[in-house]
Amino acid sequence: MGEICDNFLITVRYSNEEIYKSLGVGNTGGIRIKKTPEGEIRRIVIFTSIPTARQIAENPYHDRLEGDILIYTGAGKAGEQSVTGYNARIIEQEVRQFPIYAFIQIGSRRDTSVGVKRWGYLGLLEYMRCYQEEQTDSRNEKRIVWVFEFRVHTNPAAIPVAEDTDIMRELLHASQRNNDEDREVVNHVIDESKNDDFDITALEGTRKRLLACDPQRFEHIISDILLRSGFNDVSVTRYSQDGGIDINAKLDKKAWPLRHLLTQIQAKRWLHTVGRKEVAELRGSLQPHAAGCIVTTSHFSRAAVAESIETGKVPITIVDGYELARIVQSVKLDLPM
């Protein structure tokens, strides 16, 4: 029999039985819910696993932990998804402020060395945003899914179950997420009626291959695209993961009026949304009189778009995953499969 846990601690591993008995949720499923007698959400538990490099190559849509952001694809591995059922209940945290626990798989059932305690407590989750995205499902068929983004709170490191609601409310109150505009993602589901020059399935296939690249390789792919797009003085900076400038580029002499203009690019091989903060930080990193650009495999929030063209500030060019896929196809760049 699994023990009842009064506290859940970061880095400690738990069995499935300990989790569902201690938190009062079901014993199966990636999203599990405990309700009050009145039918309201008391808490939610989300189970995820972080992919290996091989798993990312095979399925780049796999749940990912990028910094303190967890990207989680809604329930349902095949067919169209909708924000109903358990997917819809996650969003209720905005109003009801219930705790959402996250557990990460440490080892599979086939790995006997791990034992039954194969779920590590990751932290409490703060729902940030959700949006529709085109992906390919487990049958390799195109579908619309809902992607959820959470901020992972690892402090406090120990969560007394009896106090989890109060702790979650304090975390949400203290969070900097109150900029509602930054929580909205610009609609990025491809409108097939407006893309006659591109095969939509091929576009998503291109984006999928970009997502499967490691971040360092992604920077060199952007460099190759620039070289095919009229730039001849292109250099990739030393890889640092510090959020600074990744690529410096100058135009070919054929664009002689702009031959001295330096363009500085930040390449983000992300699944989660690029927000206003990242746009503002890039602007602050630019050399005097340089142009700036953020290229990502993901998407931009409405606040990021507004920040990029803010009156009185240096404009920042932003390129999302689908526009990048179009550019890759237009310059006929071969990507690793």
C-alpha positions as CSV (number, residue, x, y, z in Angstrom):
1,M,0.0,0.0,0.0
2,G,1.2,3.5,-0.8
3,E,1.7,5.9,2.1
4,I,-0.3,9.1,2.4
5,C,2.0,12.1,2.0
6,D,1.3,15.2,4.0
7,N,3.9,17.1,2.0
8,F,5.2,17.1,-1.5
9,L,8.9,18.1,-1.9
10,I,10.9,19.2,-5.0
11,T,13.3,16.5,-6.3
12,V,11.6,13.8,-4.2
13,R,10.2,10.8,-6.1
14,Y,6.7,9.4,-5.5
15,S,4.7,6.4,-6.6
16,N,1.5,6.8,-8.6
17,E,-0.3,5.3,-5.6
18,E,1.1,7.9,-3.2
19,I,0.1,10.7,-5.5
20,Y,-3.5,9.8,-6.2
21,K,-4.2,8.7,-2.6
22,S,-2.6,11.8,-1.0
23,L,-4.1,14.3,-3.4
24,G,-7.5,12.6,-3.9
25,V,-7.4,12.3,-7.6
26,G,-7.9,9.4,-10.0
27,N,-5.3,6.8,-10.6
28,T,-4.9,7.1,-14.4
29,G,-4.6,9.8,-17.0
30,G,-2.2,12.7,-17.7
31,I,-4.7,15.2,-16.2
32,R,-6.4,14.3,-12.9
33,I,-8.9,16.3,-10.9
34,K,-10.2,16.4,-7.4
35,K,-13.6,18.1,-6.9
36,T,-15.3,19.6,-3.9
37,P,-18.7,18.1,-2.8
38,E,-20.3,21.1,-4.7
39,G,-18.6,20.0,-7.9
40,E,-16.0,22.7,-8.0
41,I,-12.3,22.1,-8.7
42,R,-10.3,21.5,-5.5
43,R,-7.0,20.7,-7.2
44,I,-5.6,19.4,-10.5
45,V,-2.6,17.1,-11.0
46,I,-0.7,17.0,-14.3
47,F,1.7,14.2,-15.3
48,T,4.4,14.9,-17.9
49,S,7.7,13.6,-19.1
50,I,10.6,15.5,-20.5
51,P,11.8,14.0,-23.8
52,T,15.3,12.9,-24.7
53,A,17.0,14.3,-27.8
54,R,15.9,11.2,-29.7
55,Q,12.3,11.7,-28.6
56,I,12.3,15.3,-29.7
57,A,13.6,14.3,-33.1
58,E,10.8,11.8,-33.4
59,N,8.1,14.1,-31.9
60,P,9.1,17.7,-31.4
61,Y,5.6,18.5,-30.1
62,H,6.4,16.4,-27.0
63,D,5.8,18.3,-23.7
64,R,8.8,20.4,-22.9
65,L,10.3,22.3,-20.0
66,E,11.9,25.5,-21.3
67,G,13.4,27.4,-18.4
68,D,10.5,27.8,-15.9
69,I,7.8,27.3,-18.6
70,L,6.1,24.0,-19.1
71,I,4.6,23.5,-22.5
72,Y,1.8,20.9,-22.3
73,T,-0.3,19.6,-25.1
74,G,-3.9,19.0,-24.1
75,A,-5.5,15.6,-23.5
76,G,-6.0,13.5,-26.6
77,K,-3.3,12.0,-28.7
78,A,-5.2,11.6,-32.0
79,G,-7.9,13.6,-33.8
80,E,-9.0,17.2,-33.3
81,Q,-8.9,18.6,-29.8
82,S,-11.2,21.1,-28.1
83,V,-11.1,23.0,-24.9
84,T,-13.7,20.8,-23.2
85,G,-13.5,18.3,-20.4
86,Y,-10.3,18.2,-18.5
87,N,-8.6,20.7,-20.9
88,A,-11.3,23.3,-20.0
89,R,-10.9,22.8,-16.3
90,I,-7.3,23.9,-16.4
91,I,-8.3,27.4,-17.5
92,E,-10.6,27.8,-14.4
93,Q,-7.5,28.4,-12.3
94,E,-7.6,32.0,-13.5
95,V,-10.8,32.5,-11.5
96,R,-10.9,29.8,-8.8
97,Q,-7.1,29.9,-8.1
98,F,-6.9,26.2,-7.2
99,P,-3.5,24.5,-7.0
100,I,-2.1,22.5,-10.0
101,Y,0.6,20.0,-9.2
102,A,3.1,18.8,-11.8
103,F,4.9,15.5,-11.7
104,I,7.6,14.4,-14.1
105,Q,8.3,10.9,-15.1
106,I,11.8,9.8,-14.0
107,G,11.8,6.4,-15.6
108,S,9.5,4.1,-17.5
109,R,7.8,1.0,-16.1
110,R,10.3,-1.1,-18.1
111,D,13.2,0.4,-16.2
112,T,13.2,-1.9,-13.1
113,S,16.1,0.1,-11.5
114,V,13.7,3.0,-10.9
115,G,11.1,1.1,-9.0
116,V,7.6,2.3,-8.4
117,K,8.6,5.7,-7.2
118,R,9.2,7.1,-10.7
119,W,7.4,10.4,-10.5
120,G,9.4,13.5,-9.4
121,Y,7.4,16.4,-8.0
122,L,8.2,19.4,-10.3
123,G,6.3,22.2,-8.5
124,L,3.0,24.1,-8.6
125,L,1.8,25.3,-11.9
126,E,0.5,28.7,-12.8
127,Y,-1.7,28.7,-15.9
128,M,-0.5,31.4,-18.3
129,R,-2.2,30.9,-21.7
130,C,-3.5,28.4,-24.1
131,Y,-3.9,28.5,-27.9
132,Q,-4.7,26.4,-30.9
133,E,-1.9,25.0,-33.0
134,E,-1.6,22.7,-36.0
135,Q,0.3,19.5,-35.4
136,T,0.5,16.0,-36.7
137,D,-1.0,13.4,-34.4
138,S,0.0,9.8,-33.4
139,R,-1.2,8.6,-36.8
140,N,0.9,11.3,-38.6
141,E,-2.3,13.1,-39.6
142,K,-2.7,16.9,-39.4
143,R,-4.9,18.1,-36.6
144,I,-5.7,21.2,-34.5
145,V,-4.6,20.9,-30.8
146,W,-4.7,23.1,-27.8
147,V,-1.3,23.9,-26.2
148,F,-1.1,25.1,-22.6
149,E,1.7,27.1,-21.1
150,F,2.4,27.1,-17.4
151,R,4.9,28.8,-15.2
152,V,6.5,26.3,-12.8
153,H,6.8,27.5,-9.2
154,T,9.5,25.6,-7.4
155,N,9.4,27.9,-4.3
156,P,8.3,26.9,-1.7
157,A,10.1,23.6,-2.2
158,A,7.7,21.8,0.2
159,I,3.9,21.9,-0.2
160,P,1.8,20.8,2.7
161,V,-1.3,19.3,1.1
162,A,-3.6,20.8,3.6
163,E,-2.3,24.3,2.8
164,D,-1.9,24.0,-1.0
165,T,-4.9,26.3,-1.9
166,D,-3.6,29.2,0.3
167,I,-0.1,28.7,-1.1
168,M,-1.3,28.7,-4.7
169,R,-3.3,31.9,-4.2
170,E,-0.3,33.6,-2.7
171,L,1.8,32.6,-5.6
172,L,-0.8,33.8,-8.1
173,H,-1.2,37.1,-6.3
174,A,2.6,37.7,-6.2
175,S,3.1,36.7,-9.8
176,Q,4.0,39.1,-12.5
177,R,1.5,37.5,-14.9
178,N,-1.2,40.3,-14.5
179,N,-0.4,41.8,-17.9
180,D,-3.4,40.3,-19.7
181,E,-2.3,41.5,-23.1
182,D,0.9,39.5,-22.8
183,R,-1.1,36.4,-22.1
184,E,-2.9,36.6,-25.5
185,V,-1.2,34.9,-28.4
186,V,-1.6,36.2,-31.9
187,N,-3.8,33.7,-33.9
188,H,-1.4,31.5,-35.8
189,V,-3.5,28.6,-37.1
190,I,-2.8,28.8,-40.9
191,D,-5.6,30.0,-43.0
192,E,-5.4,27.6,-46.0
193,S,-7.4,30.0,-48.2
194,K,-4.7,32.6,-48.0
195,N,-1.7,30.3,-48.7
196,D,-2.1,29.3,-52.3
197,D,1.6,29.4,-52.9
198,F,2.5,27.0,-50.0
199,D,1.4,23.5,-49.2
200,I,0.1,23.7,-45.7
201,T,1.1,20.2,-44.7
202,A,4.6,20.8,-46.0
203,L,4.8,24.1,-44.0
204,E,4.0,22.2,-40.8
205,G,6.5,19.5,-41.8
206,T,9.2,22.2,-42.1
207,R,8.3,23.8,-38.8
208,K,8.4,20.3,-37.2
209,R,11.9,19.7,-38.4
210,L,13.0,23.1,-37.1
211,L,11.6,22.2,-33.7
212,A,13.5,19.0,-33.7
213,C,16.8,20.8,-34.1
214,D,18.9,21.5,-31.0
215,P,19.2,25.2,-30.2
216,Q,22.8,25.6,-31.4
217,R,22.0,23.9,-34.7
218,F,19.0,26.2,-35.1
219,E,21.2,29.3,-34.9
220,H,23.3,28.0,-37.8
221,I,20.2,27.2,-39.8
222,I,19.1,30.9,-39.4
223,S,22.6,31.9,-40.5
224,D,22.3,29.7,-43.7
225,I,18.9,31.3,-44.4
226,L,20.4,34.8,-44.1
227,L,23.2,33.9,-46.6
228,R,20.5,32.8,-49.1
229,S,18.5,36.0,-48.5
230,G,20.9,38.7,-49.6
231,F,23.4,38.8,-46.7
232,N,27.0,38.1,-47.2
233,D,28.7,39.0,-43.9
234,V,27.0,36.7,-41.4
235,S,28.5,35.4,-38.2
236,V,27.1,33.3,-35.4
237,T,28.1,34.4,-31.9
238,R,29.5,32.0,-29.3
239,Y,26.6,29.8,-28.1
240,S,25.7,30.9,-24.6
241,Q,22.0,30.5,-23.9
242,D,22.0,33.9,-22.3
243,G,19.2,35.5,-24.4
244,G,21.7,37.9,-26.1
245,I,22.6,38.4,-29.8
246,D,23.0,35.1,-31.6
247,I,23.8,36.2,-35.2
248,N,25.2,39.4,-36.7
249,A,24.6,40.1,-40.4
250,K,25.2,42.7,-43.1
251,L,23.6,42.9,-46.5
252,D,25.3,42.1,-49.8
253,K,26.8,45.1,-51.7
254,K,24.0,44.9,-54.2
255,A,21.8,46.5,-51.5
256,W,24.4,49.3,-51.5
257,P,22.3,52.0,-49.6
258,L,22.1,49.6,-46.6
259,R,25.5,47.9,-46.9
260,H,26.7,49.4,-43.6
261,L,23.5,48.5,-41.7
262,L,24.1,45.8,-39.0
263,T,21.3,43.4,-38.3
264,Q,21.4,41.5,-35.0
265,I,19.2,38.4,-34.7
266,Q,18.1,36.4,-31.7
267,A,17.1,32.8,-32.6
268,K,14.7,31.1,-30.3
269,R,14.0,27.4,-31.0
270,W,11.1,27.5,-28.6
271,L,7.7,25.9,-28.2
272,H,6.5,28.5,-25.7
273,T,5.4,32.0,-26.6
274,V,7.8,34.9,-27.0
275,G,6.5,37.8,-24.9
276,R,7.0,41.5,-24.6
277,K,9.9,41.1,-22.2
278,E,12.0,39.2,-24.8
279,V,11.4,41.9,-27.4
280,A,12.3,44.7,-25.0
281,E,15.4,42.9,-23.9
282,L,16.7,42.4,-27.4
283,R,16.2,46.1,-28.2
284,G,18.3,46.9,-25.1
285,S,21.1,44.5,-26.4
286,L,21.4,46.1,-29.8
287,Q,24.5,48.0,-30.9
288,P,23.9,51.7,-31.7
289,H,22.0,52.1,-35.0
290,A,21.7,48.3,-35.5
291,A,18.4,46.7,-36.7
292,G,17.0,43.9,-34.5
293,C,15.1,40.7,-35.3
294,I,13.7,37.8,-33.3
295,V,13.2,34.5,-35.1
296,T,11.3,31.7,-33.4
297,T,9.8,28.4,-34.0
298,S,6.9,29.3,-31.7
299,H,4.6,32.4,-31.5
300,F,4.4,35.9,-30.2
301,S,2.0,37.4,-27.7
302,R,0.0,40.4,-28.6
303,A,2.0,42.5,-26.2
304,A,5.2,41.3,-28.0
305,V,3.8,42.4,-31.3
306,A,2.8,45.8,-29.9
307,E,6.3,46.2,-28.3
308,S,8.0,45.4,-31.6
309,I,6.4,48.4,-33.3
310,E,6.1,50.8,-30.4
311,T,6.2,54.4,-31.5
312,G,9.4,56.2,-30.6
313,K,11.4,52.9,-30.1
314,V,13.7,51.1,-32.5
315,P,11.4,48.6,-34.4
316,I,12.1,44.9,-33.9
317,T,11.3,42.5,-36.8
318,I,9.5,39.4,-35.5
319,V,9.3,36.1,-37.4
320,D,7.1,33.3,-36.0
321,G,7.4,29.6,-36.7
322,Y,5.0,29.5,-39.7
323,E,6.6,32.6,-41.4
324,L,10.0,31.0,-40.8
325,A,8.8,27.8,-42.4
326,R,7.7,29.8,-45.5
327,I,11.1,31.5,-45.7
328,V,12.9,28.1,-45.5
329,Q,10.8,26.9,-48.4
330,S,11.2,30.1,-50.4
331,V,15.1,29.9,-50.2
332,K,15.0,26.2,-50.8
333,L,17.1,25.3,-47.8
334,D,17.3,21.5,-47.0
335,L,16.7,20.7,-43.4
336,P,17.9,17.6,-41.4
337,M,15.2,15.0,-41.4
